[in-house]
Structures are given as structure tokens and as C-alpha cells.
Amino acid sequence: MTKSNLQTLQIISKYGLSRTFKVRPNIDYRCAVNSRKPLDSKKIYTVEFATNQPDYLENGLVFCGDFLLSGDEYTLVNSK
């Protein structure tokens, strides 16, 4: 089982399929034309599954702001 598959299962079991959850990007993300707000790897963001993308569950695809991240590009953060 890949990291993204394991993370996806953890998210679904804790939050359900349609809920939002919190992640931390593994690296900083910036758009080349500065049209999007950058993502900071030191911050925590609320995300949701990218249900409009094919294989979003298998790949752990989430929307984080204007960025589409795969399961290998973020770390799930435990929320209290």
C-alpha cells in the first residue's frame, strides 16, 4: 500500500468522504506567474478531496487553495 493510499484511508475513516481535513504541504508551492496565493510548507491548510478528478481516492488528490496535491505531496495533520 502506498503512502497516498494509506493516508486516504486514514482520512476517510476519520472524517468521511465529503468532509474537509487539515494537511501540511511537504514543500512550498508557488505559481510561476504569481496569480495564486503560495502554499507554505510550515503552515497547515484545510483541504477537501478533489472529487472531480479521476482516481482521486486512489491517488489521494486534494484541493489546497488553488493547488491540486497528490497524496505524496502532503502530510495529514491530526486535528483535535
Summary of the structure (lengths in Angstrom):
residues: 80
radius of gyration: 12.1
end to end distance: 26.6
largest distance: 37.7
contacts: 196
relative contact order: 0.28
helix: 25%
strand: 26%
